[in-house]
Amino acid sequence: MIDFLRSTSLRAAFFITMLAAPAMVGRAAPAAVPATPLSGDLARVQQHLRDVDTMTARFSQTDRNRRVVSGTLTLKKPGHIRFQYEPGVPILIVGDGKALVFVDYSVRQVQRWPIGNSPLGILLDPDRDISRVAKLVQGLDPRIISVEARDPKHPEYGRITLVFVRNAAAPAGLMLQGWVSLDAQNNQTTVRLTDQAFNVAIADNAFRWNDPRNRGPRK
C-alpha cells in the first residue's frame, strides 16, 4: 500500500482532482453564441474524438506532489469509463453512462457527479462540439498536439489539456497520450496512457461495480 493512500483526505484530494473540474467542459454554450468552424489540428482532434467508440489503455496518474498510482482504463461511449487501480489501492472510478462514481472501499464511501461536470466529459460524448471550449496549445514538437478545454468566462471551473501524438495508425491520425487536469485550487493531476487500443469490443458489464454500502453489484 502506498503510504499516502492510508489518509482518507489525501485519497480524496488526489483522485477527485481528476473528476471535479471544469464544469463547462460538459455544458453547451448559450444558443446565441455560434460555434466557430474548426480547421487544421483542432478539427483533427474533433474527428479523433468522434471516431473513437471504445478505448482501453494502461494509465499512470501523478499529482503535483509526484504521488503516482497506475491501473487500467476502459472507455466506451457514450458515458462509460472505468479506472481500475493497481492492487492495494482501494479506489474505483467508473462512469455508468449518467454519472461518474468515486468509490472508496476502505471507508465504504460512494460519491457521484454528473458526467457533464467532469473534464472527462470531453472524452465520453460522441456528439460533443469542442469549438466553444477548446483551443490549441502551441508547442515546440510538431508531432505533438495539445488541446486545452475550459470556460474563459469562468476560470474557477479549471481546465483540462489533452495531449495527442501524430500516428497514422490511430483514429484520425492521432494517438491520445493522456491529459492534465487543473482544478480551481490549482491542484494538478497528470494521466499518461500506454498500450492504447481503439474500437475494440467491450461488454457493458465492464462498467459494473460493487457498492461497499450494501455489497451488491451496481451498474
C-alpha positions as CSV (number, residue, x, y, z in Angstrom):
1,M,0.0,0.0,0.0
2,I,1.3,3.5,-0.9
3,D,1.6,5.5,2.3
4,F,-0.4,8.5,1.2
5,L,-3.3,6.3,0.3
6,R,-3.8,5.5,4.0
7,S,-5.1,9.0,4.6
8,T,-8.8,9.5,3.6
9,S,-8.3,13.2,3.0
10,L,-5.3,12.7,0.7
11,R,-7.0,10.0,-1.2
12,A,-10.0,12.3,-1.9
13,A,-7.8,15.2,-3.0
14,F,-5.7,13.0,-5.2
15,F,-8.5,11.3,-7.1
16,I,-11.2,13.9,-7.2
17,T,-8.9,16.5,-8.8
18,M,-9.3,14.4,-12.0
19,L,-13.1,14.5,-11.7
20,A,-14.2,17.8,-10.3
21,A,-13.2,20.4,-12.9
22,P,-14.0,22.0,-15.2
23,A,-17.8,22.1,-15.2
24,M,-18.0,23.9,-18.6
25,V,-16.5,21.0,-20.5
26,G,-19.8,19.2,-20.2
27,R,-22.1,22.2,-20.9
28,A,-23.3,23.6,-24.2
29,A,-22.6,27.3,-24.8
30,P,-25.5,29.7,-25.0
31,A,-27.5,29.2,-28.2
32,A,-26.9,32.8,-29.2
33,V,-23.2,32.2,-29.5
34,P,-22.4,30.4,-32.8
35,A,-19.8,27.7,-32.9
36,T,-16.5,28.6,-34.7
37,P,-15.8,26.2,-37.6
38,L,-12.9,24.0,-36.8
39,S,-9.9,23.7,-39.0
40,G,-6.4,22.2,-39.0
41,D,-5.3,20.3,-36.0
42,L,-8.3,21.3,-33.9
43,A,-10.6,19.7,-36.5
44,R,-8.4,16.6,-36.5
45,V,-8.8,16.4,-32.7
46,Q,-12.6,16.7,-33.1
47,Q,-12.6,13.9,-35.7
48,H,-10.5,11.7,-33.4
49,L,-12.9,12.1,-30.5
50,R,-15.8,11.3,-32.8
51,D,-14.1,8.3,-34.4
52,V,-13.3,6.6,-31.1
53,D,-16.1,4.5,-29.8
54,T,-14.1,2.5,-27.3
55,M,-10.6,2.6,-25.9
56,T,-8.5,0.5,-23.5
57,A,-5.1,1.5,-22.1
58,R,-2.7,1.3,-19.1
59,F,-2.5,4.6,-17.2
60,S,-0.2,6.2,-14.7
61,Q,-1.7,9.0,-12.6
62,T,0.5,11.6,-10.9
63,D,-0.4,14.5,-8.7
64,R,1.5,17.8,-8.2
65,N,3.4,16.2,-5.3
66,R,4.6,13.4,-7.6
67,R,2.5,10.7,-5.9
68,V,1.8,8.1,-8.5
69,V,-0.7,5.3,-8.9
70,S,-1.3,3.1,-12.0
71,G,-4.0,0.9,-13.4
72,T,-6.2,0.0,-16.4
73,L,-8.5,2.4,-18.3
74,T,-11.6,1.2,-20.1
75,L,-13.8,3.6,-22.1
76,K,-17.0,3.1,-24.1
77,K,-19.1,5.9,-25.5
78,P,-21.5,7.3,-24.6
79,G,-20.6,8.0,-21.0
80,H,-18.9,4.8,-19.8
81,I,-15.4,4.8,-18.3
82,R,-13.5,2.8,-15.7
83,F,-10.3,3.5,-13.9
84,Q,-9.3,0.1,-12.3
85,Y,-6.4,0.9,-10.0
86,E,-3.5,-1.4,-9.1
87,P,-3.9,-3.9,-6.3
88,G,-3.6,-2.3,-2.9
89,V,-5.4,0.9,-4.0
90,P,-8.9,0.7,-2.5
91,I,-10.4,3.2,-5.1
92,L,-12.5,2.8,-8.2
93,I,-13.7,5.5,-10.6
94,V,-16.4,4.4,-13.0
95,G,-18.8,6.2,-15.4
96,D,-22.1,4.3,-15.8
97,G,-23.5,6.4,-18.7
98,K,-25.1,9.0,-16.5
99,A,-22.7,9.8,-13.7
100,L,-19.1,9.4,-12.6
101,V,-18.8,7.4,-9.4
102,F,-15.9,7.6,-7.0
103,V,-15.8,4.6,-4.7
104,D,-13.5,4.3,-1.7
105,Y,-13.8,0.8,-0.5
106,S,-11.6,1.4,2.6
107,V,-14.2,3.7,4.1
108,R,-17.2,2.3,2.3
109,Q,-17.9,5.7,0.7
110,V,-19.5,6.5,-2.7
111,Q,-19.7,9.9,-4.4
112,R,-21.3,10.8,-7.7
113,W,-21.0,13.6,-10.2
114,P,-22.9,14.3,-13.4
115,I,-20.6,13.3,-16.3
116,G,-21.0,16.8,-17.7
117,N,-19.4,18.3,-14.7
118,S,-16.2,16.5,-15.2
119,P,-13.3,17.2,-17.6
120,L,-13.6,13.6,-18.7
121,G,-16.9,14.6,-20.4
122,I,-15.0,15.7,-23.4
123,L,-13.9,12.1,-24.0
124,L,-17.2,10.5,-23.3
125,D,-19.7,12.3,-25.6
126,P,-19.5,11.3,-29.2
127,D,-21.5,14.3,-30.3
128,R,-19.5,16.9,-28.4
129,D,-18.7,20.1,-30.4
130,I,-15.4,21.3,-28.9
131,S,-15.3,24.5,-30.8
132,R,-16.8,26.6,-27.9
133,V,-14.5,25.3,-25.2
134,A,-11.2,24.2,-26.8
135,K,-8.1,25.7,-28.2
136,L,-4.7,24.5,-29.4
137,V,-1.7,24.9,-27.1
138,Q,1.4,25.8,-29.0
139,G,4.4,23.6,-28.5
140,L,7.9,23.1,-29.9
141,D,7.4,19.5,-31.2
142,P,5.3,19.4,-34.4
143,R,4.5,15.7,-33.7
144,I,2.5,16.6,-30.6
145,I,-0.9,18.3,-30.4
146,S,-2.1,19.7,-27.1
147,V,-5.7,21.0,-26.7
148,E,-6.9,22.9,-23.7
149,A,-10.6,22.9,-22.8
150,R,-12.1,25.4,-20.4
151,D,-14.7,28.2,-20.0
152,P,-12.9,31.5,-20.3
153,K,-15.8,33.3,-18.5
154,H,-15.4,31.0,-15.5
155,P,-11.8,30.3,-14.8
156,E,-12.8,28.9,-11.4
157,Y,-14.0,25.8,-13.2
158,G,-10.5,24.8,-14.0
159,R,-9.3,23.2,-17.2
160,I,-8.1,20.0,-18.9
161,T,-5.4,19.7,-21.5
162,L,-5.5,16.7,-23.8
163,V,-2.2,15.6,-25.4
164,F,-2.0,13.7,-28.7
165,V,0.8,12.4,-30.8
166,R,0.5,12.1,-34.6
167,N,0.2,8.4,-35.5
168,A,-1.2,7.3,-38.9
169,A,-2.4,4.0,-37.4
170,A,-4.7,5.7,-34.8
171,P,-8.2,7.2,-35.3
172,A,-7.9,10.5,-37.4
173,G,-4.2,10.1,-37.3
174,L,-3.9,10.9,-33.6
175,M,-3.0,8.8,-30.5
176,L,-4.2,10.1,-27.2
177,Q,-1.2,10.1,-24.9
178,G,-3.0,11.5,-21.8
179,W,-4.2,14.7,-20.2
180,V,-3.5,17.2,-17.4
181,S,-6.4,18.5,-15.3
182,L,-6.2,21.5,-13.1
183,D,-9.0,22.4,-10.6
184,A,-10.0,25.7,-9.1
185,Q,-7.4,25.3,-6.3
186,N,-4.6,24.7,-8.8
187,N,-4.4,21.1,-7.9
188,Q,-2.9,19.3,-10.9
189,T,-3.3,15.7,-11.9
190,T,-1.5,14.2,-14.9
191,V,-2.6,11.0,-16.6
192,R,-0.3,9.2,-19.0
193,L,-1.5,6.4,-21.3
194,T,0.3,3.4,-22.8
195,D,-0.8,0.3,-24.7
196,Q,-3.8,2.1,-26.2
197,A,-6.3,0.1,-28.2
198,F,-9.2,1.7,-30.0
199,N,-12.6,0.5,-31.1
200,V,-12.3,-3.0,-29.6
201,A,-15.4,-4.8,-28.4
202,I,-16.2,-4.0,-24.7
203,A,-19.1,-5.5,-22.9
204,D,-21.5,-3.3,-21.0
205,N,-20.9,-5.2,-17.8
206,A,-17.3,-4.0,-17.8
207,F,-18.7,-0.9,-16.0
208,R,-20.4,-2.7,-13.2
209,W,-19.2,-2.0,-9.7
210,N,-19.7,-3.4,-6.2
211,D,-21.3,-0.9,-3.8
212,P,-19.5,-1.1,-0.5
213,R,-22.5,0.2,1.3
214,N,-24.6,-2.9,0.5
215,R,-22.0,-5.2,-1.2
216,G,-24.4,-5.6,-4.2
217,P,-23.4,-5.3,-7.9
218,R,-24.3,-2.0,-9.4
219,K,-24.3,-0.6,-12.9
